């Protein structure tokens, strides 16, 4: 999936430039119908790592088809639009869930 890798690399590099130096986040992207997964690690000092495979300590797990990712990349839809759903129990073209043990906080 060379295109997906390029989308993720471009998005990661753009995000990396927008966060503070002490920011850290691990995002896992599951490309449906599977079994392809990628992970992006943004670490202190704006370190960036893009790797193949799931990550056991992912903070957020995104799930989408390669086609949905391409439409977002090309600007045909926004990520926010792709993540929209009428009910929390509905699935969305760009679905997400928190990683194991991660909880939302008011911060």
Backbone as numpy.savetxt, mean C-alpha at the origin, in Angstrom:
# Nx Ny Nz CAx CAy CAz Cx Cy Cz
5.45 -9.27 -12.63 4.65 -8.08 -12.63 5.50 -6.82 -12.63
6.25 -6.63 -13.69 7.14 -5.47 -13.73 6.40 -4.14 -13.61
5.19 -4.04 -14.19 4.47 -2.77 -14.10 4.10 -2.47 -12.66
3.61 -3.47 -11.93 3.23 -3.26 -10.53 4.45 -2.82 -9.73
5.58 -3.44 -9.96 6.80 -3.05 -9.25 7.13 -1.58 -9.52
6.98 -1.14 -10.76 7.27 0.26 -11.09 6.28 1.21 -10.43
4.98 0.85 -10.44 3.98 1.68 -9.76 4.38 1.86 -8.30
4.68 0.74 -7.64 4.99 0.78 -6.21 6.27 1.56 -5.94
7.26 1.39 -6.79 8.52 2.13 -6.62 8.27 3.65 -6.75
7.53 4.05 -7.77 7.25 5.47 -7.98 6.45 6.05 -6.81
5.41 5.34 -6.37 4.60 5.81 -5.24 5.44 5.90 -3.97
6.28 4.90 -3.75 7.12 4.88 -2.54 8.07 6.06 -2.52
8.70 6.32 -3.63 9.66 7.42 -3.70 8.96 8.77 -3.51
7.76 8.90 -4.04 6.99 10.13 -3.85 6.61 10.30 -2.38
6.13 9.22 -1.76 5.74 9.26 -0.34 6.94 9.55 0.54
8.06 8.95 0.22 9.30 9.11 1.00 9.68 10.59 1.11
9.48 11.33 0.05 9.84 12.74 0.05 8.89 13.63 0.85
7.75 13.08 1.26 6.73 13.89 1.94 6.66 13.65 3.44
7.41 12.69 3.96 7.30 12.35 5.39 8.49 12.91 6.17
8.30 13.11 7.49 9.41 13.58 8.31 10.52 12.53 8.42
11.70 12.96 8.79 12.86 12.06 8.88 12.65 10.90 9.85
11.86 11.10 10.90 11.70 10.06 11.91 10.48 9.16 11.66
9.85 9.27 10.51 8.65 8.50 10.17 9.02 7.07 9.83
8.18 6.13 10.25 8.38 4.74 9.83 7.02 4.08 9.59
6.97 3.24 8.58 5.73 2.56 8.19 6.10 1.36 7.34
5.36 0.27 7.55 5.51 -0.91 6.69 4.15 -1.17 6.06
4.11 -1.15 4.74 2.88 -1.40 3.99 3.07 -2.66 3.16
2.09 -3.53 3.22 2.09 -4.73 2.39 1.02 -4.55 1.32
1.32 -4.92 0.09 0.37 -4.84 -1.01 0.17 -6.23 -1.56
-1.06 -6.73 -1.45 -1.41 -8.04 -2.00 -2.08 -7.80 -3.34
-1.46 -8.29 -4.41 -2.01 -8.12 -5.75 -2.93 -9.30 -6.04
-4.20 -9.01 -6.22 -5.22 -10.04 -6.41 -5.30 -10.47 -7.87
-5.66 -11.68 -8.18 -6.17 -12.68 -7.26 -5.08 -13.41 -6.47
-3.87 -13.02 -6.58 -2.80 -13.62 -5.78 -2.02 -14.60 -6.60
-0.98 -15.11 -6.09 -0.46 -14.95 -4.73 0.60 -13.85 -4.61
0.68 -12.92 -5.54 1.75 -11.91 -5.51 1.55 -10.91 -4.37
2.61 -10.67 -3.63 2.62 -9.66 -2.57 3.92 -8.88 -2.65
3.86 -7.64 -2.21 5.01 -6.76 -2.12 4.96 -6.07 -0.77
6.07 -5.55 -0.32 6.05 -4.73 0.88 6.97 -3.52 0.68
6.58 -2.45 1.34 7.33 -1.20 1.29 7.64 -0.82 2.73
8.90 -0.57 2.99 9.32 -0.14 4.32 9.89 1.27 4.20
9.28 2.20 4.93 9.84 3.55 5.06 10.35 3.63 6.49
11.64 3.87 6.63 12.25 3.88 7.96 12.84 5.22 8.31
13.33 5.32 9.55 13.95 6.57 10.00 15.04 7.03 9.03
15.15 8.34 8.90 16.11 8.89 7.95 15.64 8.77 6.52
14.34 8.50 6.35 13.72 8.34 5.03 14.30 7.17 4.25
14.74 6.14 4.97 15.18 4.92 4.29 13.98 4.31 3.58
14.23 3.70 2.44 13.15 3.11 1.65 13.58 1.74 1.16
12.68 0.77 1.33 12.93 -0.57 0.82 11.65 -1.09 0.17
11.76 -1.57 -1.05 10.66 -2.22 -1.75 11.07 -3.66 -1.95
10.26 -4.58 -1.48 10.61 -5.99 -1.60 9.43 -6.84 -2.01
9.74 -7.99 -2.59 8.69 -8.94 -2.94 8.33 -9.76 -1.72
7.05 -10.13 -1.65 6.58 -10.99 -0.58 5.86 -10.24 0.52
5.12 -11.00 1.30 4.40 -10.44 2.45 5.40 -10.05 3.52
4.99 -9.16 4.43 5.85 -8.76 5.54 5.12 -9.07 6.85
5.75 -9.82 7.76 5.07 -10.23 8.99 4.76 -9.08 9.95
5.37 -7.93 9.76 5.15 -6.80 10.67 4.49 -5.62 9.97
3.72 -5.89 8.91 3.06 -4.81 8.16 2.11 -4.03 9.06
2.17 -2.71 8.96 1.24 -1.84 9.69 -0.11 -1.80 8.97
-0.06 -1.77 7.64 -1.26 -1.69 6.81 -1.09 -2.68 5.67
-2.19 -3.36 5.32 -2.17 -4.30 4.21 -3.20 -3.83 3.19
-2.73 -3.53 1.99 -3.60 -3.11 0.89 -3.81 -4.29 -0.04
-4.97 -4.35 -0.66 -5.29 -5.44 -1.57 -6.00 -4.86 -2.79
-5.49 -5.19 -3.98 -6.09 -4.69 -5.22 -5.61 -5.55 -6.38
-6.31 -5.46 -7.49 -5.84 -6.12 -8.70 -4.77 -5.25 -9.36
-3.99 -5.84 -10.23 -2.99 -5.08 -10.99 -3.69 -4.01 -11.83
-4.88 -4.33 -12.33 -5.62 -3.37 -13.15 -6.04 -2.14 -12.33
-6.49 -2.36 -11.09 -6.86 -1.24 -10.23 -5.64 -0.38 -9.93
-4.52 -1.02 -9.61 -3.29 -0.27 -9.34 -2.87 0.55 -10.56
-3.01 -0.03 -11.75 -2.65 0.69 -12.97 -3.57 1.89 -13.19
-4.87 1.73 -12.94 -5.80 2.84 -13.11 -5.47 3.98 -12.14
-5.08 3.65 -10.91 -4.67 4.67 -9.95 -3.40 5.35 -10.44
-2.44 4.56 -10.87 -1.15 5.08 -11.34 -1.33 6.03 -12.52
-2.23 5.67 -13.43 -2.46 6.49 -14.63 -3.39 7.67 -14.37
-3.90 7.80 -13.14 -4.77 8.92 -12.80 -6.20 8.77 -13.27
-6.59 7.57 -13.68 -7.97 7.34 -14.13 -8.94 7.31 -12.96
-8.46 6.88 -11.80 -9.21 6.95 -10.55 -8.22 7.32 -9.44
-8.74 7.82 -8.33 -7.86 8.10 -7.20 -7.89 6.90 -6.25
-6.87 6.81 -5.41 -6.83 5.75 -4.41 -8.03 5.88 -3.47
-8.39 7.11 -3.14 -9.53 7.33 -2.25 -10.82 6.82 -2.88
-11.01 7.08 -4.16 -12.19 6.57 -4.86 -12.17 5.04 -4.89
-11.02 4.46 -5.18 -10.91 3.00 -5.25 -11.14 2.34 -3.90
-10.88 3.06 -2.81 -11.06 2.50 -1.47 -12.48 2.74 -0.94
-13.31 3.46 -1.68 -14.65 3.78 -1.21 -15.56 2.58 -1.15
-16.45 2.59 -0.15 -17.45 1.54 0.00 -18.64 2.10 0.76
-19.80 1.53 0.53 -21.02 2.00 1.19 -21.07 1.56 2.65
-20.58 0.37 2.93 -20.61 -0.18 4.29 -19.23 -0.72 4.63
-18.86 -0.66 5.90 -17.55 -1.14 6.33 -17.35 -2.60 5.93
-18.41 -3.38 5.91 -18.30 -4.80 5.58 -18.12 -5.05 4.08
-18.35 -4.04 3.24 -18.18 -4.20 1.79 -16.71 -4.29 1.43
-16.43 -4.95 0.31 -15.06 -4.91 -0.21 -14.98 -3.76 -1.21
-13.76 -3.34 -1.51 -13.55 -2.22 -2.43 -12.44 -2.61 -3.40
-12.38 -1.96 -4.56 -11.30 -2.27 -5.51 -9.91 -2.12 -4.89
-9.75 -1.15 -3.99 -8.52 -1.01 -3.22 -8.92 -1.19 -1.76
-8.74 -2.40 -1.27 -9.17 -2.72 0.08 -7.98 -2.59 1.02
-8.25 -2.38 2.30 -7.16 -2.28 3.26 -7.59 -2.83 4.60
-6.63 -3.26 5.36 -6.85 -3.68 6.74 -5.59 -3.39 7.52
-5.73 -3.30 8.81 -4.56 -3.08 9.66 -3.80 -4.38 9.83
-2.50 -4.27 10.00 -1.67 -5.44 10.23 -1.95 -6.06 11.59
-1.41 -7.24 11.80 -1.58 -7.98 13.05 -1.12 -7.14 14.24
-2.01 -6.95 15.21 -1.67 -6.22 16.42 -1.63 -4.71 16.30
-1.95 -4.17 15.12 -1.94 -2.72 14.92 -3.32 -2.18 15.28
-3.35 -1.11 16.06 -4.61 -0.48 16.45 -4.58 0.99 16.07
-5.74 1.51 15.69 -5.85 2.94 15.41 -5.83 3.70 16.73
-5.13 4.82 16.74 -5.09 5.68 17.92 -5.52 7.08 17.52
-5.95 7.89 18.48 -6.37 9.25 18.15 -5.24 10.11 17.61
-4.00 9.71 17.82 -2.86 10.49 17.35 -2.82 10.42 15.87
